[in-house]
Amino acid sequence: MTVIMGQDLPLERPDATGRAALFVPTANIKPDVLEAVRKGAAIVGFGNHDRTLTIYYESNRFNEPQLYKWENKARKAFERLADNLPTVSKMISKAENFEQVGYISNKGILIRRMEKLRNWLENSDALDSGPDGENIAFAAAPPPKKINAE
């Protein structure tokens, strides 16, 4: 089996304006890795120089309603990755466990291999949470609220 990674696979942790890769598990993923990631998870990350991947994932373990959609899970995982926030939902893995399906940045998501993403979500019984198209633009964050001291 050939695992496809983009020629421009990001090779370092992105900052808030950078981009990361989107991944799905391969058919040959190790069972313990799949158990950690959990079915239906959004997986983001970057390649390391030793040919491993650093991934952050969000599977909505606590069933938060705002994380039902796959793209919202991806955005949350990306924000953790870009800000280097502490989490247990990250790992360094061998590249053969995952294949790249697209990119994510603070502006949105670009999916290059939608059929692989749909297969992952269908096998996870989460196809209805999947994106409607290959391009998903993120709305800008609202400005901070003004506090009026009276």
Short mmCIF file of the C-alpha atoms (twelve columns), coordinates in Angstrom:
data_MODEL
# 
_entry.id   MODEL 
# 
loop_
_atom_site.group_PDB 
_atom_site.id 
_atom_site.type_symbol 
_atom_site.label_atom_id 
_atom_site.label_alt_id 
_atom_site.label_comp_id 
_atom_site.label_asym_id 
_atom_site.label_seq_id 
_atom_site.Cartn_x 
_atom_site.Cartn_y 
_atom_site.Cartn_z 
_atom_site.pdbx_PDB_model_num 
ATOM 1   C CA . MET A 1   0.000   0.000  0.000  1 
ATOM 2   C CA . THR A 2   1.285   3.443  -0.897 1 
ATOM 3   C CA . VAL A 3   0.736   6.263  1.550  1 
ATOM 4   C CA . ILE A 4   0.384   9.639  -0.091 1 
ATOM 5   C CA . MET A 5   1.821   12.747 1.516  1 
ATOM 6   C CA . GLY A 6   1.763   16.106 -0.201 1 
ATOM 7   C CA . GLN A 7   4.957   17.356 -1.750 1 
ATOM 8   C CA . ASP A 8   4.497   20.407 0.388  1 
ATOM 9   C CA . LEU A 9   3.746   18.596 3.646  1 
ATOM 10  C CA . PRO A 10  4.398   21.183 6.362  1 
ATOM 11  C CA . LEU A 11  7.624   20.274 8.156  1 
ATOM 12  C CA . GLU A 12  7.311   22.433 11.239 1 
ATOM 13  C CA . ARG A 13  4.714   23.562 13.731 1 
ATOM 14  C CA . PRO A 14  2.670   26.340 12.140 1 
ATOM 15  C CA . ASP A 15  2.123   29.630 13.879 1 
ATOM 16  C CA . ALA A 16  -1.285  31.313 13.893 1 
ATOM 17  C CA . THR A 17  -0.889  32.366 10.232 1 
ATOM 18  C CA . GLY A 18  0.668   29.119 8.956  1 
ATOM 19  C CA . ARG A 19  -0.931  25.917 7.788  1 
ATOM 20  C CA . ALA A 20  -0.912  22.287 8.803  1 
ATOM 21  C CA . ALA A 21  -1.797  19.077 7.029  1 
ATOM 22  C CA . LEU A 22  -5.070  17.167 7.471  1 
ATOM 23  C CA . PHE A 23  -4.764  13.414 7.857  1 
ATOM 24  C CA . VAL A 24  -6.916  10.302 7.979  1 
ATOM 25  C CA . PRO A 25  -5.774  6.876  9.183  1 
ATOM 26  C CA . THR A 26  -4.593  4.355  6.618  1 
ATOM 27  C CA . ALA A 27  -6.031  0.845  6.410  1 
ATOM 28  C CA . ASN A 28  -2.839  -0.432 8.071  1 
ATOM 29  C CA . ILE A 29  -2.992  1.800  11.146 1 
ATOM 30  C CA . LYS A 30  -1.836  0.091  14.315 1 
ATOM 31  C CA . PRO A 31  -4.813  -0.752 16.578 1 
ATOM 32  C CA . ASP A 32  -3.362  1.072  19.595 1 
ATOM 33  C CA . VAL A 33  -2.886  4.255  17.535 1 
ATOM 34  C CA . LEU A 34  -6.463  4.070  16.218 1 
ATOM 35  C CA . GLU A 35  -7.766  3.520  19.740 1 
ATOM 36  C CA . ALA A 36  -5.954  6.658  20.949 1 
ATOM 37  C CA . VAL A 37  -7.175  8.821  18.061 1 
ATOM 38  C CA . ARG A 38  -10.748 7.430  18.125 1 
ATOM 39  C CA . LYS A 39  -12.994 6.948  15.142 1 
ATOM 40  C CA . GLY A 40  -14.362 10.060 13.466 1 
ATOM 41  C CA . ALA A 41  -11.612 12.327 14.787 1 
ATOM 42  C CA . ALA A 42  -10.236 15.289 12.887 1 
ATOM 43  C CA . ILE A 43  -6.451  14.899 12.651 1 
ATOM 44  C CA . VAL A 44  -4.064  17.768 11.895 1 
ATOM 45  C CA . GLY A 45  -0.308  17.941 12.012 1 
ATOM 46  C CA . PHE A 46  3.044   18.261 10.322 1 
ATOM 47  C CA . GLY A 47  5.941   16.111 9.222  1 
ATOM 48  C CA . ASN A 48  9.127   15.762 11.241 1 
ATOM 49  C CA . HIS A 49  12.611  15.502 9.805  1 
ATOM 50  C CA . ASP A 50  12.906  11.869 10.966 1 
ATOM 51  C CA . ARG A 51  9.926   10.961 8.708  1 
ATOM 52  C CA . THR A 52  7.451   10.747 11.584 1 
ATOM 53  C CA . LEU A 53  4.358   12.894 11.992 1 
ATOM 54  C CA . THR A 54  3.337   15.106 14.874 1 
ATOM 55  C CA . ILE A 55  -0.449  15.023 15.020 1 
ATOM 56  C CA . TYR A 56  -3.100  16.700 17.123 1 
ATOM 57  C CA . TYR A 57  -6.594  15.273 17.013 1 
ATOM 58  C CA . GLU A 58  -10.071 16.075 18.230 1 
ATOM 59  C CA . SER A 59  -12.701 13.357 18.560 1 
ATOM 60  C CA . ASN A 60  -15.253 15.225 20.686 1 
ATOM 61  C CA . ARG A 61  -14.922 12.725 23.498 1 
ATOM 62  C CA . PHE A 62  -17.271 14.758 25.714 1 
ATOM 63  C CA . ASN A 63  -19.993 15.242 23.038 1 
ATOM 64  C CA . GLU A 64  -19.898 19.026 22.942 1 
ATOM 65  C CA . PRO A 65  -22.632 20.169 20.505 1 
ATOM 66  C CA . GLN A 66  -20.405 22.796 18.846 1 
ATOM 67  C CA . LEU A 67  -17.918 20.041 17.911 1 
ATOM 68  C CA . TYR A 68  -20.410 17.812 16.112 1 
ATOM 69  C CA . LYS A 69  -19.222 18.877 12.641 1 
ATOM 70  C CA . TRP A 70  -15.883 17.456 11.496 1 
ATOM 71  C CA . GLU A 71  -14.569 20.870 10.390 1 
ATOM 72  C CA . ASN A 72  -15.149 22.280 13.897 1 
ATOM 73  C CA . LYS A 73  -13.137 19.412 15.350 1 
ATOM 74  C CA . ALA A 74  -10.375 20.133 12.830 1 
ATOM 75  C CA . ARG A 75  -10.349 23.816 13.732 1 
ATOM 76  C CA . LYS A 76  -10.084 23.070 17.456 1 
ATOM 77  C CA . ALA A 77  -7.215  20.622 16.893 1 
ATOM 78  C CA . PHE A 78  -5.454  23.171 14.640 1 
ATOM 79  C CA . GLU A 79  -5.775  25.920 17.238 1 
ATOM 80  C CA . ARG A 80  -4.202  23.629 19.851 1 
ATOM 81  C CA . LEU A 81  -1.397  22.751 17.444 1 
ATOM 82  C CA . ALA A 82  -0.663  26.332 16.341 1 
ATOM 83  C CA . ASP A 83  -0.735  27.684 19.900 1 
ATOM 84  C CA . ASN A 84  1.194   24.679 21.265 1 
ATOM 85  C CA . LEU A 85  -1.413  24.235 23.978 1 
ATOM 86  C CA . PRO A 86  -1.113  21.387 26.456 1 
ATOM 87  C CA . THR A 87  -3.296  18.403 25.552 1 
ATOM 88  C CA . VAL A 88  -3.339  14.640 25.738 1 
ATOM 89  C CA . SER A 89  -4.814  14.573 22.206 1 
ATOM 90  C CA . LYS A 90  -1.491  14.596 20.385 1 
ATOM 91  C CA . MET A 91  1.192   12.113 19.432 1 
ATOM 92  C CA . ILE A 92  4.200   11.463 17.268 1 
ATOM 93  C CA . SER A 93  3.465   8.592  14.908 1 
ATOM 94  C CA . LYS A 94  5.032   6.686  12.068 1 
ATOM 95  C CA . ALA A 95  3.945   8.173  8.757  1 
ATOM 96  C CA . GLU A 96  2.523   4.857  7.498  1 
ATOM 97  C CA . ASN A 97  -0.338  5.150  10.024 1 
ATOM 98  C CA . PHE A 98  -1.797  8.245  8.332  1 
ATOM 99  C CA . GLU A 99  -2.275  9.736  4.892  1 
ATOM 100 C CA . GLN A 100 -2.635  13.385 4.013  1 
ATOM 101 C CA . VAL A 101 -6.000  14.530 2.633  1 
ATOM 102 C CA . GLY A 102 -5.685  18.310 2.720  1 
ATOM 103 C CA . TYR A 103 -4.617  21.434 4.576  1 
ATOM 104 C CA . ILE A 104 -5.928  23.672 7.342  1 
ATOM 105 C CA . SER A 105 -5.055  27.229 8.321  1 
ATOM 106 C CA . ASN A 106 -6.669  29.952 10.391 1 
ATOM 107 C CA . LYS A 107 -8.603  30.980 7.248  1 
ATOM 108 C CA . GLY A 108 -10.123 27.596 6.443  1 
ATOM 109 C CA . ILE A 109 -9.777  24.065 5.148  1 
ATOM 110 C CA . LEU A 110 -8.813  22.761 1.725  1 
ATOM 111 C CA . ILE A 111 -9.545  19.076 1.146  1 
ATOM 112 C CA . ARG A 112 -7.632  17.523 -1.750 1 
ATOM 113 C CA . ARG A 113 -8.733  13.907 -1.310 1 
ATOM 114 C CA . MET A 114 -12.404 14.067 -0.309 1 
ATOM 115 C CA . GLU A 115 -13.032 10.376 -1.040 1 
ATOM 116 C CA . LYS A 116 -10.494 9.338  1.629  1 
ATOM 117 C CA . LEU A 117 -12.035 11.688 4.184  1 
ATOM 118 C CA . ARG A 118 -15.548 10.424 3.392  1 
ATOM 119 C CA . ASN A 119 -14.350 6.803  3.754  1 
ATOM 120 C CA . TRP A 120 -12.860 7.608  7.182  1 
ATOM 121 C CA . LEU A 121 -16.060 9.289  8.348  1 
ATOM 122 C CA . GLU A 122 -18.277 6.553  6.883  1 
ATOM 123 C CA . ASN A 123 -16.232 3.809  8.587  1 
ATOM 124 C CA . SER A 124 -16.587 5.811  11.821 1 
ATOM 125 C CA . ASP A 125 -20.385 6.141  11.472 1 
ATOM 126 C CA . ALA A 126 -19.871 9.914  11.269 1 
ATOM 127 C CA . LEU A 127 -20.491 10.648 7.580  1 
ATOM 128 C CA . ASP A 128 -23.284 13.094 8.435  1 
ATOM 129 C CA . SER A 129 -20.762 15.262 10.332 1 
ATOM 130 C CA . GLY A 130 -18.556 15.612 7.259  1 
ATOM 131 C CA . PRO A 131 -17.981 18.766 5.245  1 
ATOM 132 C CA . ASP A 132 -20.252 19.704 2.357  1 
ATOM 133 C CA . GLY A 133 -17.430 20.720 0.040  1 
ATOM 134 C CA . GLU A 134 -13.686 20.759 -0.461 1 
ATOM 135 C CA . ASN A 135 -13.244 24.377 0.630  1 
ATOM 136 C CA . ILE A 136 -14.418 25.498 4.049  1 
ATOM 137 C CA . ALA A 137 -13.834 29.134 4.970  1 
ATOM 138 C CA . PHE A 138 -13.702 30.059 8.636  1 
ATOM 139 C CA . ALA A 139 -15.561 33.147 9.804  1 
ATOM 140 C CA . ALA A 140 -13.376 35.732 11.467 1 
ATOM 141 C CA . ALA A 141 -13.472 35.732 15.224 1 
ATOM 142 C CA . PRO A 142 -15.732 38.410 16.679 1 
ATOM 143 C CA . PRO A 143 -13.983 41.442 18.134 1 
ATOM 144 C CA . PRO A 144 -13.520 41.419 21.899 1 
ATOM 145 C CA . LYS A 145 -16.345 42.933 23.882 1 
ATOM 146 C CA . LYS A 146 -15.779 46.371 25.315 1 
ATOM 147 C CA . ILE A 147 -15.991 46.612 29.051 1 
ATOM 148 C CA . ASN A 148 -17.475 49.871 30.227 1 
ATOM 149 C CA . ALA A 149 -16.312 50.795 33.696 1 
ATOM 150 C CA . GLU A 150 -19.029 52.798 35.362 1 
# 
